[in-house]
Amino acid sequence: MSNLSLKKPKLIIVEPDQNLCKSYKRALKQKFDIKFCFSAEETLEELAHKLPDLIVIEMLLPLHNGIDILYDLQSYSDSKDVPVVINSYLSKDDLSLSEEQFNQLSIYSYLYKPQTTPKKLLVELEKLNLVRA
């Protein structure tokens, strides 16, 4: 079976910085079917229509924060198990979530954005084994 016949995992990236989105698209488009959302409202609207295989989210969003989205995901049985990778300018310590809350919110990984290149993000996402070789 060729790579062309395999479906790419659906990825929602919640990121308000459109320049970063362009970098992420270049690094990830070969492996993922990507939808970018720039706000909490846009993300929740997208999730109501189409559930992704994976979500990458910035915690610092205009008018809302990423935690609100994660708690909304948990309120629906069909979306509560979607794995989440946080890629944020907010450090993990500043977020102040317990390990139990990380597990409840399906947070697979927490990346500190100033130390995360698009290539490093790809490596982290590939660890979830959603990408078929």
NORSUL-V204531 format. One record per helix or strand of 3 or more residues. SS is the DSSP state (helix for helix, strand for strand). FROM is the first residue (numbers start at 1). LEN is the number of residues. If there is no record, write none. Layout:
SS_FROM_LEN ; SS_FROM_LEN
This chain:
helix_3_3 ; strand_9_6 ; helix_18_11 ; strand_32_6 ; helix_40_10 ; strand_54_4 ; helix_66_9 ; strand_83_6 ; helix_92_4 ; helix_99_6 ; strand_107_6 ; helix_113_3 ; helix_118_9
